[in-house]
Amino acid sequence: MTSGPVPREARPLPAAPWSTAAARRSRRRFRVLNLSAVMPLFVVVGAIVVARQAQTWQDVVVLGLGVVVVVVAFERWTVGEILRVAAPCLAVAAAVWPYGVFLTDGDAQGAYYALAVVGCLTVPQLPRHRAAAAIAVTAYVAVVGTLGPVVSGEVNATGLIVGVILPTGITAVLIGLMFPNKGFYDLAAELEETREREAELAVMRERMRFAGDLHDIQGHTLHVVKLKTALARKLLHTDTARVEQELREIYALVGDTITQTKELAYGQRKLNLTAELENARNLLEAAGIRVRVERRAEIDTPAIDLLAQVLRETTTNILRHSRATLARIELSRHGISVVNDGVEDGAPPKLRGLATLADRVSDAGGELTTRLEGGRFLTAAVVPAASPPARLPAT
């Protein structure tokens, strides 16, 4: 047995809107509401029709059968499976109507009740040709109702009104009203699906944010540990004091990373921009990169932790993707920019961490930009400034 792409003809059709979990929940709620509020009404009206118009036990059986198909069709309609019983229910209802017109001794014009109800439940649910089906059902009621007085030879205004106009009009109105009703159900299903989809997207975004933060923590730490380990190995036989210092810093860094990972897992992680700035300076200088820090203004933004993350990710990128000898870090009132040299002209490296941060900065109402020009790489992030405190009204 070989495997391969599934032919288009063999692929399953997309699920109907009501087949999703959210739609099924909505359908269940509507089902309970309809069964408790509308079903008794159908049964009572059907019982009145049978009691008022049946003259013999045969009439009771036939007209009662019409009430039964109404109940069956409505119950199936509430679960979205009306089309499974549409043909037999329509056939029975269509037979009850001429029976009431031609074969009953008394006034049995209410025999159209079953066809009107089953038709209004079935026709709007058809996958196609709904308008044609609605016209066909209405025309059938009108034709049968017209033939009754003609066959009996009792054509008069009252007979036409009771036997033709009234049944035809009620059937047309019921079917017509069910079309917007179907639209209401479809809209409710779409709203449920949209709400469920938004919840899934929120979970996905949170997972991506968590993965990005975890990458920032672990990637940054591992790269720094690698750098410090290489330095300690190089100085192992010449400067044991420096080696011991580097090992202490590695130990402290790993412990701090474990703490940050726990804080991230419990949603308590907050980066300190001042600490990240000092950390970036130490790391870059340890790698032989001169660092210049310019503070043009004090940071005044509620998204200061995002700026700290941008600085951390940028520091990691400088160490990993460049041969920098100089890095300039500039802080403004609500932004930060980092420029480093040692980058070859051409296609810039793919910086996935910064791409993820760009989305988060954008969600916060800011903007993160990167630019490569003349062997220098610029990373700049701007976030909204803090809102000024509201002034109290003068007293």
Phi, psi and chi 1 to 4 in degrees:
 res  aa     phi    psi   chi1   chi2   chi3   chi4
   1 MET       -  122.0 -178.0  176.7 -178.9      -
   2 THR   -98.5  155.5   58.8      -      -      -
   3 SER  -112.2  158.4   61.1      -      -      -
   4 GLY   179.0 -176.0      -      -      -      -
   5 PRO   -63.9  141.6   22.3  -32.0      -      -
   6 VAL   -76.2  127.8  179.3      -      -      -
   7 PRO   -58.3  150.2  -19.7   30.6      -      -
   8 ARG   -58.2  -36.5 -178.0  178.1  -62.9  -86.0
   9 GLU   -67.2  -27.1  -64.3   78.9    2.5      -
  10 ALA   -91.9   -7.6      -      -      -      -
  11 ARG   -74.4  141.5  -64.1  175.3 -173.8  172.6
  12 PRO   -67.2  145.3   24.0  -33.2      -      -
  13 LEU   -69.6  151.7  -65.4  175.7      -      -
  14 PRO   -57.4  144.9  -20.1   30.2      -      -
  15 ALA   -65.1  145.5      -      -      -      -
  16 ALA   -66.5  155.7      -      -      -      -
  17 PRO   -52.4  -35.6  -24.7   32.6      -      -
  18 TRP   -78.7   -1.3  -77.7  108.9      -      -
  19 SER   -86.5  -10.9   64.0      -      -      -
  20 THR   -75.8  163.2   63.9      -      -      -
  21 ALA   -61.9  -44.1      -      -      -      -
  22 ALA   -63.2  -42.1      -      -      -      -
  23 ALA   -66.1  -37.2      -      -      -      -
  24 ARG   -64.5  -36.7  -74.2 -164.1  -63.0  -90.1
  25 ARG   -64.2  -42.6  -72.3 -164.3  -63.7  -90.5
  26 SER   -63.6  -42.1  -67.7      -      -      -
  27 ARG   -61.2  -39.8  175.2   64.4   77.8  174.2
  28 ARG   -63.8  -40.9  -76.4 -164.8  -65.0  -90.6
  29 ARG   -65.0  -44.4  -70.8 -161.9  -68.4  -92.3
  30 PHE   -65.3  -35.5  -76.9  120.4      -      -
  31 ARG   -61.6  -48.2  170.9 -178.9  164.9   79.3
  32 VAL   -60.9  -42.6  171.9      -      -      -
  33 LEU   -63.1  -44.9  178.2   62.0      -      -
  34 ASN   -68.2  -43.4  -78.0  -41.9      -      -
  35 LEU   -64.4  -34.4  -70.2  178.5      -      -
  36 SER   -84.1  -28.0   60.5      -      -      -
  37 ALA  -104.5  -39.4      -      -      -      -
  38 VAL   -99.2  -38.3 -177.4      -      -      -
  39 MET   -55.6  -46.5  178.6   68.8   86.5      -
  40 PRO   -58.1  -34.1  -24.4   35.1      -      -
  41 LEU   -64.8  -43.9  179.4   62.0      -      -
  42 PHE   -61.0  -41.9  -78.5  145.3      -      -
  43 VAL   -66.2  -43.4  173.6      -      -      -
  44 VAL   -64.3  -46.2  169.6      -      -      -
  45 VAL   -62.3  -41.8  172.4      -      -      -
  46 GLY   -63.5  -41.4      -      -      -      -
  47 ALA   -63.8  -38.3      -      -      -      -
  48 ILE   -64.9  -41.8  -67.5  174.4      -      -
  49 VAL   -60.3  -46.0  168.4      -      -      -
  50 VAL   -65.1  -47.4  173.6      -      -      -
  51 ALA   -64.4  -34.9      -      -      -      -
  52 ARG   -80.4  -33.1  179.8  175.0  178.4  -88.3
  53 GLN  -111.5  -16.5  -60.1  178.1   -9.8      -
  54 ALA   -76.2  128.6      -      -      -      -
  55 GLN  -104.8  -24.4  -58.4  -65.3  -40.4      -
  56 THR  -132.8  169.8   66.0      -      -      -
  57 TRP   -63.6  -31.4  -77.4  107.7      -      -
  58 GLN   -64.1  -41.7 -178.3  177.3  -25.2      -
  59 ASP   -61.0  -41.6  -66.1  -12.4      -      -
  60 VAL   -60.0  -42.7  172.3      -      -      -
  61 VAL   -66.3  -47.8  171.4      -      -      -
  62 VAL   -67.7  -50.3  175.1      -      -      -
  63 LEU   -65.3  -36.0  -64.7  175.9      -      -
  64 GLY   -64.1  -33.8      -      -      -      -
  65 LEU   -63.4  -34.8 -169.7   59.1      -      -
  66 GLY   -63.1  -40.7      -      -      -      -
  67 VAL   -64.3  -38.5  177.8      -      -      -
  68 VAL   -62.2  -45.3  169.7      -      -      -
  69 VAL   -66.9  -29.7  -63.9      -      -      -
  70 VAL   -62.7  -46.7  166.8      -      -      -
  71 VAL   -63.2  -45.0  171.6      -      -      -
  72 VAL   -63.0  -46.6  171.6      -      -      -
  73 ALA   -63.1  -41.8      -      -      -      -
  74 PHE   -68.1  -40.0 -177.1   71.1      -      -
  75 GLU   -62.6  -41.4 -169.5  -82.2  -28.8      -
  76 ARG   -70.2  -32.1  -70.4  -67.8   86.2 -167.6
  77 TRP   -65.3  -36.5  177.6   82.5      -      -
  78 THR   -66.4  -21.4   59.7      -      -      -
  79 VAL  -106.0    9.9  -66.2      -      -      -
  80 GLY    75.7   22.6      -      -      -      -
  81 GLU  -122.6   32.0  -62.3  179.7   -3.4      -
  82 ILE   -63.9  -32.8 -179.6   64.2      -      -
  83 LEU   -67.9  -21.0  -64.1 -177.8      -      -
  84 ARG   -66.4  -30.9  -67.4  177.1  179.6  -92.2
  85 VAL  -115.4   12.2  -62.4      -      -      -
  86 ALA   -62.7  -48.7      -      -      -      -
  87 ALA   -61.8  -52.9      -      -      -      -
  88 PRO   -65.5  -37.7   19.8  -31.4      -      -
  89 CYS   -66.9  -42.1  -72.5      -      -      -
  90 LEU   -65.4  -38.2  -80.5  173.4      -      -
  91 ALA   -63.6  -45.5      -      -      -      -
  92 VAL   -65.2  -46.0  172.1      -      -      -
  93 ALA   -63.0  -38.6      -      -      -      -
  94 ALA   -67.2  -27.3      -      -      -      -
  95 ALA   -81.0  -32.0      -      -      -      -
  96 VAL   -66.9  -36.5  170.6      -      -      -
  97 TRP   -63.6  -52.0  171.8 -135.7      -      -
  98 PRO   -66.9  -28.5   19.6  -31.0      -      -
  99 TYR   -60.3  -45.6  173.9   86.6      -      -
 100 GLY   -64.3  -32.8      -      -      -      -
 101 VAL   -78.1  -43.3  173.5      -      -      -
 102 PHE  -101.3  -28.5  -60.7  116.5      -      -
 103 LEU  -112.1   -3.8  -59.1  178.3      -      -
 104 THR   -94.2  151.0   55.9      -      -      -
 105 ASP   -81.0  -32.6  -65.0  -27.5      -      -
 106 GLY  -100.3 -164.8      -      -      -      -
 107 ASP   -80.2  102.8  178.8   14.9      -      -
 108 ALA  -118.4   37.9      -      -      -      -
 109 GLN   -66.8  -19.3  -59.7  -58.5  -34.6      -
 110 GLY   -71.6    0.6      -      -      -      -
 111 ALA   -66.5  -14.6      -      -      -      -
 112 TYR   -73.7   -8.9   70.8   87.5      -      -
 113 TYR   -53.8  -46.5  166.1   73.2      -      -
 114 ALA   -63.4  -44.5      -      -      -      -
 115 LEU   -67.4  -38.0 -176.2   57.3      -      -
 116 ALA   -63.9  -44.2      -      -      -      -
 117 VAL   -71.0  -48.3  174.7      -      -      -
 118 VAL   -63.3  -38.9  174.0      -      -      -
 119 GLY   -63.3  -42.7      -      -      -      -
 120 CYS   -69.3  -27.5   78.6      -      -      -
 121 LEU   -79.1  -31.3  -64.5  175.1      -      -
 122 THR   -90.8  -49.6  -56.6      -      -      -
 123 VAL   -57.2  -47.5  170.5      -      -      -
 124 PRO   -64.8  -16.6  -22.9   35.1      -      -
 125 GLN   -91.0   -5.8  -57.0  -63.3  -33.4      -
 126 LEU   -63.5  143.8  -65.1  175.4      -      -
 127 PRO   -68.3  -26.1   23.3  -32.3      -      -
 128 ARG  -156.9  169.8   55.2 -175.5 -179.3  -87.7
 129 HIS    56.3   36.6  -54.5  -49.2      -      -
 130 ARG   -67.7  -41.5  -70.1 -174.0  -69.9  -90.1
 131 ALA   -63.2  -42.7      -      -      -      -
 132 ALA   -63.4  -40.3      -      -      -      -
 133 ALA   -65.7  -40.7      -      -      -      -
 134 ALA   -61.7  -42.6      -      -      -      -
 135 ILE   -65.4  -39.3  -65.9  173.2      -      -
 136 ALA   -64.3  -44.9      -      -      -      -
 137 VAL   -64.3  -44.8  172.2      -      -      -
 138 THR   -63.8  -42.2  -54.8      -      -      -
 139 ALA   -64.6  -38.0      -      -      -      -
 140 TYR   -62.2  -43.7  175.9   75.6      -      -
 141 VAL   -61.5  -42.0  173.0      -      -      -
 142 ALA   -67.0  -43.0      -      -      -      -
 143 VAL   -65.3  -47.9  168.8      -      -      -
 144 VAL   -62.6  -42.4  172.3      -      -      -
 145 GLY   -63.4  -34.2      -      -      -      -
 146 THR   -72.5  -38.2  -57.5      -      -      -
 147 LEU   -66.6  -27.5  -70.1  176.2      -      -
 148 GLY   -57.0  -59.0      -      -      -      -
 149 PRO   -63.8  -34.0  -21.3   31.6      -      -
 150 VAL   -64.3  -45.4  172.2      -      -      -
 151 VAL   -66.3  -39.5  171.2      -      -      -
 152 SER   -79.5  -12.7   63.9      -      -      -
 153 GLY    74.9   20.6      -      -      -      -
 154 GLU  -118.4   60.3  -60.6  177.5   -1.9      -
 155 VAL   -83.0  119.1  179.3      -      -      -
 156 ASN  -151.9  170.6   53.3   61.1      -      -
 157 ALA   -62.7  -42.6      -      -      -      -
 158 THR   -63.6  -42.8  -57.7      -      -      -
 159 GLY   -63.3  -38.8      -      -      -      -
 160 LEU   -67.0  -40.1  -70.0  176.8      -      -
 161 ILE   -66.5  -48.5  -66.8  174.3      -      -
 162 VAL   -73.9  -38.2  174.9      -      -      -
 163 GLY   -94.6  -19.3      -      -      -      -
 164 VAL  -122.6  -61.3 -179.5      -      -      -
 165 ILE   -64.7  -46.8  -62.8  176.6      -      -
 166 LEU   -65.4  -50.9 -169.4   60.4      -      -
 167 PRO   -62.3  -41.9  -22.5   33.0      -      -
 168 THR   -65.1  -44.3  -56.5      -      -      -
 169 GLY   -64.3  -43.6      -      -      -      -
 170 ILE   -64.2  -43.1  -68.2  177.3      -      -
 171 THR   -61.4  -45.3  -58.6      -      -      -
 172 ALA   -63.4  -41.8      -      -      -      -
 173 VAL   -65.5  -45.0  169.2      -      -      -
 174 LEU   -61.1  -45.5  -73.1  178.2      -      -
 175 ILE   -64.6  -42.3  -66.1  176.4      -      -
 176 GLY   -62.6  -38.4      -      -      -      -
 177 LEU   -68.9  -25.8  -71.1  177.0      -      -
 178 MET   -76.5  -18.2  -71.3  -57.1  -67.8      -
 179 PHE   -65.8  -51.4  -81.6   96.4      -      -
 180 PRO   -65.3  -28.3   19.0  -31.1      -      -
 181 ASN   -61.9  -42.1  179.7  -84.5      -      -
 182 LYS   -63.0  -39.5 -178.7  179.2 -176.3  -60.4
 183 GLY   -61.7  -36.9      -      -      -      -
 184 PHE   -63.7  -44.6  167.7   74.0      -      -
 185 TYR   -61.7  -44.3  -89.9   79.2      -      -
 186 ASP   -62.8  -40.4  -67.9  -18.1      -      -
 187 LEU   -64.3  -42.7  177.4   60.5      -      -
 188 ALA   -61.0  -40.2      -      -      -      -
 189 ALA   -64.9  -42.4      -      -      -      -
 190 GLU   -63.8  -39.2  -68.9  176.1    5.0      -
 191 LEU   -63.8  -41.9  -69.1  175.2      -      -
 192 GLU   -63.5  -43.2  -75.2  -74.3  -10.5      -
 193 GLU   -64.2  -41.5  -70.5  178.3   -2.7      -
 194 THR   -63.3  -42.7  -59.1      -      -      -
 195 ARG   -64.0  -41.7 -175.6  164.8   58.0 -177.3
 196 GLU   -67.1  -39.2 -172.2  173.5   73.6      -
 197 ARG   -65.5  -40.0 -165.9  176.2  -61.4  115.8
 198 GLU   -64.4  -38.0  -71.7  177.7   -9.1      -
 199 ALA   -64.5  -41.1      -      -      -      -
 200 GLU   -65.2  -39.9  -68.3  175.0   -6.5      -
 201 LEU   -65.9  -37.2  -71.9  175.0      -      -
 202 ALA   -63.2  -42.6      -      -      -      -
 203 VAL   -63.4  -41.4  171.9      -      -      -
 204 MET   -64.7  -42.5 -171.6  177.3  -61.9      -
 205 ARG   -62.8  -40.0  -75.6 -166.1  -64.4  -94.2
 206 GLU   -65.3  -39.1 -178.4   61.2   19.4      -
 207 ARG   -64.5  -40.8  -72.1  175.3  177.5  172.6
 208 MET   -65.3  -40.4  -67.7 -179.8   64.5      -
 209 ARG   -62.2  -43.9 -177.1 -160.9   66.8   78.5
 210 PHE   -62.2  -44.2 -176.7   88.5      -      -
 211 ALA   -62.9  -39.8      -      -      -      -
 212 GLY   -64.8  -44.0      -      -      -      -
 213 ASP   -64.0  -40.3  -74.1   -8.7      -      -
 214 LEU   -64.8  -39.2 -173.3   61.0      -      -
 215 HIS   -62.6  -42.0  167.6  -90.9      -      -
 216 ASP   -60.6  -46.1  -68.0  -16.0      -      -
 217 ILE   -66.0  -55.5  -65.7  172.6      -      -
 218 GLN   -69.4  -43.3  -56.0  -68.8   -5.5      -
 219 GLY   -63.0  -44.8      -      -      -      -
 220 HIS   -61.4  -46.8  177.9   81.4      -      -
 221 THR   -64.2  -45.8  -61.0      -      -      -
 222 LEU   -63.2  -38.6  -69.1  174.6      -      -
 223 HIS   -67.9  -40.5 -169.8   78.7      -      -
 224 VAL   -66.1  -41.6  173.3      -      -      -
 225 VAL   -60.4  -41.2  167.3      -      -      -
 226 LYS   -62.1  -42.9  177.7 -177.8  176.2 -178.5
 227 LEU   -64.7  -45.8 -179.1   65.7      -      -
 228 LYS   -70.6  -34.4  -72.8 -176.4  171.7  -67.1
 229 THR   -65.0  -42.3  -58.0      -      -      -
 230 ALA   -62.4  -39.7      -      -      -      -
 231 LEU   -66.6  -43.7  179.1   59.7      -      -
 232 ALA   -62.4  -40.0      -      -      -      -
 233 ARG   -64.1  -38.0 -177.1  179.4  179.5 -176.4
 234 LYS   -67.9  -33.8 -178.2  179.2  179.5  179.8
 235 LEU   -97.9    8.8  -60.1  175.0      -      -
 236 LEU   -57.3  -39.3 -178.6   60.8      -      -
 237 HIS  -102.5   -0.1  -59.3  -66.9      -      -
 238 THR  -118.4  -29.1   57.9      -      -      -
 239 ASP  -146.2   79.8 -168.7  -12.2      -      -
 240 THR   -67.1  -29.5   55.9      -      -      -
 241 ALA   -64.3  -43.3      -      -      -      -
 242 ARG   -66.7  -37.4  179.0   65.5 -177.0  -83.4
 243 VAL   -61.1  -44.0  170.4      -      -      -
 244 GLU   -63.2  -38.6 -175.8  178.1   -6.2      -
 245 GLN   -63.6  -44.1  177.1 -174.4  -13.5      -
 246 GLU   -63.0  -41.0  -66.4  -64.1  -28.9      -
 247 LEU   -64.6  -38.4  -68.9  176.3      -      -
 248 ARG   -63.5  -41.7  -76.7 -162.9  -58.7  -92.4
 249 GLU   -66.0  -38.4  -68.0 -179.3    0.4      -
 250 ILE   -62.2  -44.6  -70.1  173.5      -      -
 251 TYR   -61.7  -45.0 -177.1   84.3      -      -
 252 ALA   -65.3  -38.6      -      -      -      -
 253 LEU   -65.0  -42.8 -179.8   61.4      -      -
 254 VAL   -63.9  -42.6  171.1      -      -      -
 255 GLY   -62.8  -41.3      -      -      -      -
 256 ASP   -64.5  -37.1 -178.0   61.8      -      -
 257 THR   -65.1  -40.9  -58.4      -      -      -
 258 ILE   -60.6  -42.9  -66.9  173.9      -      -
 259 THR   -63.2  -43.8  -59.0      -      -      -
 260 GLN   -65.4  -36.2  -69.6 -172.1   46.8      -
 261 THR   -64.3  -41.7  -56.4      -      -      -
 262 LYS   -63.9  -43.0  -70.5 -179.1  179.0  178.9
 263 GLU   -62.2  -38.1  -67.9  175.4  -10.3      -
 264 LEU   -64.2  -43.0  174.8   63.2      -      -
 265 ALA   -63.6  -32.6      -      -      -      -
 266 TYR  -100.3   10.4  -69.3  100.2      -      -
 267 GLY    69.1   28.7      -      -      -      -
 268 GLN  -113.8    9.8  -60.0  173.0  -16.7      -
 269 ARG   -79.6  124.9  179.9  176.5  178.6 -117.2
 270 LYS  -134.4  123.3  -69.8  -71.5 -175.4 -180.0
 271 LEU   -86.4  146.1  -66.9 -176.8      -      -
 272 ASN  -103.2  117.9 -174.3  -65.4      -      -
 273 LEU   -64.0  -39.2 -178.7   59.1      -      -
 274 THR   -63.5  -43.7  -58.3      -      -      -
 275 ALA   -65.2  -39.8      -      -      -      -
 276 GLU   -66.4  -35.2  -72.8  -60.7  -37.1      -
 277 LEU   -65.0  -45.0 -177.6   62.0      -      -
 278 GLU   -65.8  -39.2 -172.8   63.9   25.1      -
 279 ASN   -64.4  -42.6 -177.6   57.3      -      -
 280 ALA   -62.7  -42.1      -      -      -      -
 281 ARG   -60.3  -46.6 -175.5 -157.0  -62.1  -89.6
 282 ASN   -64.0  -42.2  -67.0  -23.5      -      -
 283 LEU   -66.5  -45.1  -70.8  175.5      -      -
 284 LEU   -66.8  -41.3  -65.9  174.7      -      -
 285 GLU   -67.2  -33.7  -70.7  179.8  -13.7      -
 286 ALA   -65.1  -27.2      -      -      -      -
 287 ALA   -89.3    7.8      -      -      -      -
 288 GLY    84.0   21.1      -      -      -      -
 289 ILE  -105.8  125.8  -57.2  172.6      -      -
 290 ARG   -72.9  139.1  -68.2 -176.0  -65.9  116.3
 291 VAL  -123.9  131.4 -179.4      -      -      -
 292 ARG  -121.3  128.3  -69.3 -166.3  -51.2 -179.1
 293 VAL  -115.4  126.7  178.4      -      -      -
 294 GLU  -120.9  122.0  -61.6 -179.6   11.5      -
 295 ARG  -105.0  102.8  -72.6 -178.3  175.4  -93.2
 296 ARG   -83.5  -23.3  -61.4 -172.8  176.9  -85.0
 297 ALA  -164.8  163.1      -      -      -      -
 298 GLU   -76.3  138.6  -70.5  -61.8  -37.0      -
 299 ILE   -63.2  129.3  -60.9  -67.6      -      -
 300 ASP  -137.4   78.2 -178.2   21.4      -      -
 301 THR  -154.4  142.6  171.8      -      -      -
 302 PRO   -70.8  -14.1   23.3  -32.2      -      -
 303 ALA   -98.3   34.7      -      -      -      -
 304 ILE   -64.4  -28.4 -169.4  170.7      -      -
 305 ASP   -67.0  -29.5   57.6  -37.3      -      -
 306 LEU   -66.8  -39.8  -83.4  178.1      -      -
 307 LEU   -63.6  -37.9  -61.7 -178.8      -      -
 308 ALA   -63.9  -39.5      -      -      -      -
 309 GLN   -67.1  -39.4  -67.9 -178.9   49.8      -
 310 VAL   -61.4  -43.5  170.6      -      -      -
 311 LEU   -63.4  -42.9  177.7   58.0      -      -
 312 ARG   -63.2  -46.5  168.2  175.0  -78.4 -159.1
 313 GLU   -65.5  -39.6 -177.5   64.8   23.4      -
 314 THR   -64.6  -40.3  -56.5      -      -      -
 315 THR   -61.1  -43.7  -58.1      -      -      -
 316 THR   -62.1  -41.8  -57.6      -      -      -
 317 ASN   -65.3  -38.3  -70.2  -25.6      -      -
 318 ILE   -62.0  -43.6  -66.9  173.8      -      -
 319 LEU   -68.8  -32.7  -64.9  173.2      -      -
 320 ARG   -90.6  -36.3  -65.3 -179.8   60.3 -174.9
 321 HIS  -114.7    6.5  -58.3  -67.9      -      -
 322 SER  -139.1  168.0   72.8      -      -      -
 323 ARG  -115.7   54.5  -62.7  179.3 -179.6  177.3
 324 ALA   -69.2  147.0      -      -      -      -
 325 THR  -117.9  -14.9   59.4      -      -      -
 326 LEU  -145.5  135.6  174.7   63.9      -      -
 327 ALA  -133.7  133.0      -      -      -      -
 328 ARG  -118.2  124.0 -172.7  177.7   78.3 -110.6
 329 ILE  -111.0  124.0  -56.6  172.8      -      -
 330 GLU  -121.7  129.0 -178.8  178.2  -44.7      -
 331 LEU  -111.1  132.5  -57.8  177.0      -      -
 332 SER  -119.3 -171.4   61.9      -      -      -
 333 ARG   -63.0  -39.6 -177.0  167.6  176.0  -98.0
 334 HIS  -141.1   43.2   47.9  -85.4      -      -
 335 GLY  -166.3  170.3      -      -      -      -
 336 ILE  -146.5  143.7 -174.3  171.5      -      -
 337 SER  -137.7  143.1   64.7      -      -      -
 338 VAL  -130.7  127.3 -178.6      -      -      -
 339 VAL  -121.9  131.1  179.8      -      -      -
 340 ASN  -135.2  150.9   65.0  -83.6      -      -
 341 ASP   -96.2 -167.8   60.3    3.7      -      -
 342 GLY    79.6   21.6      -      -      -      -
 343 VAL  -112.9  129.6 -178.0      -      -      -
 344 GLU   -73.4  140.0  -64.0 -178.7   -1.0      -
 345 ASP   -66.5  151.8  -70.9  -28.8      -      -
 346 GLY   130.3 -153.0      -      -      -      -
 347 ALA   -69.1  127.3      -      -      -      -
 348 PRO   -68.1  153.4   24.6  -32.1      -      -
 349 PRO   -65.9  153.9   25.2  -34.6      -      -
 350 LYS   -79.6  108.7  -65.2 -177.8  178.5  180.0
 351 LEU  -105.0   90.2  -53.8  177.0      -      -
 352 ARG   -68.3  -36.1  -63.4  179.9 -178.8  177.8
 353 GLY   -61.9  -43.6      -      -      -      -
 354 LEU   -68.1  -33.8  -77.1 -179.6      -      -
 355 ALA   -62.0  -41.8      -      -      -      -
 356 THR   -65.3  -42.2  -58.5      -      -      -
 357 LEU   -65.0  -32.7  -79.3  174.8      -      -
 358 ALA   -60.7  -39.6      -      -      -      -
 359 ASP   -65.1  -40.8  -66.4  -23.9      -      -
 360 ARG   -69.4  -38.1  -63.2 -179.2   60.9 -177.4
 361 VAL   -65.2  -40.4  171.0      -      -      -
 362 SER   -63.7  -39.9  177.0      -      -      -
 363 ASP   -62.5  -29.0  -68.3  -18.9      -      -
 364 ALA   -84.7    3.3      -      -      -      -
 365 GLY    90.9    8.8      -      -      -      -
 366 GLY  -108.2 -161.6      -      -      -      -
 367 GLU  -150.5  135.2 -178.1 -179.3   14.1      -
 368 LEU  -118.3  125.4 -170.5  149.8      -      -
 369 THR  -125.2  149.3   57.5      -      -      -
 370 THR  -130.9  146.3   58.2      -      -      -
 371 ARG  -153.0  135.7 -174.4  171.0   66.4 -108.9
 372 LEU  -111.0  123.4  174.0   60.5      -      -
 373 GLU  -155.2  123.1 -176.2  176.9  -12.4      -
 374 GLY    61.0   38.2      -      -      -      -
 375 GLY    76.2    7.4      -      -      -      -
 376 ARG  -118.3  142.0  -64.2  178.4 -179.1  -87.2
 377 PHE  -116.4  125.9 -166.8   84.2      -      -
 378 LEU  -108.4  131.8  166.7   67.5      -      -
 379 THR  -123.8  120.9  -57.0      -      -      -
 380 ALA  -133.8  135.5      -      -      -      -
 381 ALA  -129.7  133.7      -      -      -      -
 382 VAL  -128.1  129.8  178.0      -      -      -
 383 VAL  -125.2  159.1  -68.2      -      -      -
 384 PRO   -60.5  143.7  -21.6   32.6      -      -
 385 ALA   -74.7  161.3      -      -      -      -
 386 ALA   -66.5  142.7      -      -      -      -
 387 SER   -70.4  138.5  -57.9      -      -      -
 388 PRO   -64.7  146.5   23.9  -32.9      -      -
 389 PRO   -61.0  140.7   23.0  -32.5      -      -
 390 ALA   -68.0  138.3      -      -      -      -
 391 ARG   -83.1  135.1  -66.4 -176.8  178.3 -179.2
 392 LEU   -75.9  142.6  -63.3  176.3      -      -
 393 PRO   -65.0  144.4   22.2  -31.7      -      -
 394 ALA   -67.4  142.2      -      -      -      -
 395 THR  -110.9      -   56.4      -      -      -
